[in-house]
Amino acid sequence: MSNRLPAIRPLPLTMLALFALLVCKSAGIVYAATALLQSATDGKSDGRAPAAPGDSVRASDALTGLPARLAPSPAGPATSQGKPGAAPASAQPPASDEHELADELARQRQELALRSPAADARDDVLNTAQSRLQQKLDDLAQRQKAVDSAESRRADVDAETWTNLAKMYEAMAPKSAAGIFDVTEPRLLVNIVDHMNVRKAAAILAVMQPERARIATQMLALSQSNARPAPVASGESAAQTAAAKPATDVQSPTGQ
């Protein structure tokens, strides 16, 4: 029947921080996987069999983007028969194109090699940030646990205090207890009555001042429904007052 405020818990904030960490980690994994896939594709292209001069030009255009004007026009087998004085075909242009292709592939491998340390550095930064965030979350959880424990101990002490006060007033004569309740602060009065035996509390309310008994009854009803007690209006009807308070002419069990 006690009116307590709920403890503040950081669970939504913890879940949001873990979700942001998961997104950052996933982005780093996707970037590293893309770099590895590109490196594997370049390695496979290095192991292909030598192609004809025309095929090497097309492969160079597809893989490295070299302009097609660098490729020599395909020539058939060089023969000197039937063409006196004709010079034999030279194999230098195809070899030059293959060297350019090899240089371009080597350059791409070098770029990938430079990107790998950068990706490793980003992973290290993400791992460090994850460790720090996890440490902060652990510290926050420990502090919340300590706060909850302190709140629980304080609630137990408060409950014991109110129970002892209630027992003290239960042991008094109803009329004597009513005289004290008539001048007690309303919220304090409600907390005491809230921990008292129902029959003994009713006997005390019966001999209290009508207005004070009405206020106590109204605040008790509001506290039991977990609502904040509303200010008492001064212009209430006599019927509402009679319904909220027991009759004042009822004698207490002790006859006082």
Contacts in CASP RR format, 6 or more apart in sequence:
PFRMAT RR
TARGET T0000
AUTHOR 0000-0000-0000
METHOD contacts of the structure
MODEL  1
MSNRLPAIRPLPLTMLALFALLVCKSAGIVYAATALLQSATDGKSDGRAP
AAPGDSVRASDALTGLPARLAPSPAGPATSQGKPGAAPASAQPPASDEHE
LADELARQRQELALRSPAADARDDVLNTAQSRLQQKLDDLAQRQKAVDSA
ESRRADVDAETWTNLAKMYEAMAPKSAAGIFDVTEPRLLVNIVDHMNVRK
AAAILAVMQPERARIATQMLALSQSNARPAPVASGESAAQTAAAKPATDV
QSPTGQ
1 194 0 8 1.000
1 195 0 8 1.000
1 223 0 8 1.000
1 224 0 8 1.000
2 158 0 8 1.000
2 159 0 8 1.000
2 162 0 8 1.000
2 191 0 8 1.000
2 194 0 8 1.000
2 195 0 8 1.000
3 223 0 8 1.000
3 226 0 8 1.000
4 155 0 8 1.000
7 147 0 8 1.000
7 148 0 8 1.000
7 151 0 8 1.000
9 144 0 8 1.000
10 140 0 8 1.000
10 144 0 8 1.000
14 137 0 8 1.000
14 140 0 8 1.000
14 141 0 8 1.000
17 133 0 8 1.000
17 137 0 8 1.000
18 137 0 8 1.000
21 129 0 8 1.000
21 130 0 8 1.000
21 133 0 8 1.000
24 126 0 8 1.000
24 129 0 8 1.000
25 126 0 8 1.000
25 130 0 8 1.000
28 119 0 8 1.000
28 122 0 8 1.000
28 123 0 8 1.000
28 126 0 8 1.000
31 119 0 8 1.000
31 122 0 8 1.000
32 119 0 8 1.000
32 123 0 8 1.000
35 112 0 8 1.000
35 115 0 8 1.000
35 116 0 8 1.000
35 119 0 8 1.000
38 112 0 8 1.000
39 109 0 8 1.000
39 112 0 8 1.000
42 105 0 8 1.000
42 108 0 8 1.000
42 109 0 8 1.000
42 112 0 8 1.000
43 109 0 8 1.000
45 63 0 8 1.000
45 105 0 8 1.000
46 105 0 8 1.000
50 56 0 8 1.000
50 98 0 8 1.000
51 59 0 8 1.000
52 74 0 8 1.000
53 71 0 8 1.000
53 72 0 8 1.000
53 74 0 8 1.000
53 75 0 8 1.000
53 93 0 8 1.000
53 94 0 8 1.000
53 97 0 8 1.000
54 71 0 8 1.000
54 74 0 8 1.000
54 94 0 8 1.000
56 71 0 8 1.000
56 94 0 8 1.000
56 97 0 8 1.000
56 98 0 8 1.000
56 101 0 8 1.000
57 68 0 8 1.000
57 71 0 8 1.000
57 72 0 8 1.000
57 97 0 8 1.000
59 101 0 8 1.000
60 66 0 8 1.000
60 70 0 8 1.000
60 71 0 8 1.000
60 97 0 8 1.000
60 100 0 8 1.000
60 101 0 8 1.000
60 104 0 8 1.000
61 67 0 8 1.000
61 68 0 8 1.000
61 71 0 8 1.000
63 101 0 8 1.000
63 104 0 8 1.000
63 105 0 8 1.000
64 100 0 8 1.000
64 101 0 8 1.000
64 104 0 8 1.000
64 105 0 8 1.000
64 108 0 8 1.000
65 104 0 8 1.000
66 97 0 8 1.000
66 100 0 8 1.000
66 101 0 8 1.000
66 104 0 8 1.000
70 97 0 8 1.000
70 100 0 8 1.000
71 93 0 8 1.000
71 97 0 8 1.000
72 93 0 8 1.000
72 94 0 8 1.000
72 97 0 8 1.000
75 89 0 8 1.000
76 89 0 8 1.000
77 89 0 8 1.000
78 86 0 8 1.000
78 87 0 8 1.000
78 88 0 8 1.000
78 89 0 8 1.000
79 86 0 8 1.000
80 86 0 8 1.000
80 88 0 8 1.000
159 195 0 8 1.000
162 191 0 8 1.000
162 192 0 8 1.000
162 194 0 8 1.000
162 195 0 8 1.000
163 195 0 8 1.000
165 192 0 8 1.000
165 195 0 8 1.000
166 192 0 8 1.000
166 193 0 8 1.000
166 194 0 8 1.000
166 195 0 8 1.000
166 196 0 8 1.000
166 197 0 8 1.000
169 177 0 8 1.000
169 180 0 8 1.000
169 181 0 8 1.000
169 192 0 8 1.000
169 196 0 8 1.000
169 204 0 8 1.000
170 196 0 8 1.000
170 197 0 8 1.000
170 200 0 8 1.000
173 252 0 8 1.000
173 254 0 8 1.000
173 256 0 8 1.000
174 200 0 8 1.000
174 203 0 8 1.000
174 204 0 8 1.000
174 206 0 8 1.000
174 207 0 8 1.000
174 252 0 8 1.000
174 253 0 8 1.000
174 254 0 8 1.000
174 256 0 8 1.000
175 207 0 8 1.000
175 252 0 8 1.000
175 254 0 8 1.000
175 256 0 8 1.000
176 256 0 8 1.000
177 204 0 8 1.000
178 204 0 8 1.000
178 205 0 8 1.000
178 206 0 8 1.000
178 207 0 8 1.000
178 208 0 8 1.000
179 208 0 8 1.000
181 189 0 8 1.000
181 192 0 8 1.000
181 193 0 8 1.000
181 204 0 8 1.000
181 208 0 8 1.000
181 212 0 8 1.000
181 216 0 8 1.000
182 208 0 8 1.000
182 209 0 8 1.000
182 212 0 8 1.000
184 192 0 8 1.000
186 215 0 8 1.000
186 216 0 8 1.000
186 219 0 8 1.000
186 229 0 8 1.000
187 219 0 8 1.000
187 229 0 8 1.000
189 216 0 8 1.000
190 216 0 8 1.000
190 219 0 8 1.000
190 220 0 8 1.000
190 223 0 8 1.000
190 229 0 8 1.000
193 201 0 8 1.000
193 204 0 8 1.000
193 205 0 8 1.000
193 216 0 8 1.000
193 220 0 8 1.000
194 220 0 8 1.000
194 223 0 8 1.000
196 204 0 8 1.000
202 246 0 8 1.000
203 252 0 8 1.000
203 253 0 8 1.000
205 213 0 8 1.000
205 216 0 8 1.000
205 217 0 8 1.000
205 245 0 8 1.000
205 246 0 8 1.000
206 213 0 8 1.000
206 246 0 8 1.000
206 247 0 8 1.000
206 248 0 8 1.000
206 250 0 8 1.000
206 252 0 8 1.000
207 248 0 8 1.000
207 252 0 8 1.000
208 216 0 8 1.000
210 241 0 8 1.000
210 245 0 8 1.000
210 248 0 8 1.000
211 241 0 8 1.000
213 244 0 8 1.000
213 245 0 8 1.000
213 246 0 8 1.000
214 232 0 8 1.000
214 236 0 8 1.000
214 241 0 8 1.000
214 244 0 8 1.000
214 245 0 8 1.000
215 232 0 8 1.000
217 244 0 8 1.000
217 245 0 8 1.000
218 229 0 8 1.000
218 232 0 8 1.000
218 244 0 8 1.000
219 229 0 8 1.000
222 228 0 8 1.000
222 229 0 8 1.000
222 230 0 8 1.000
223 229 0 8 1.000
END
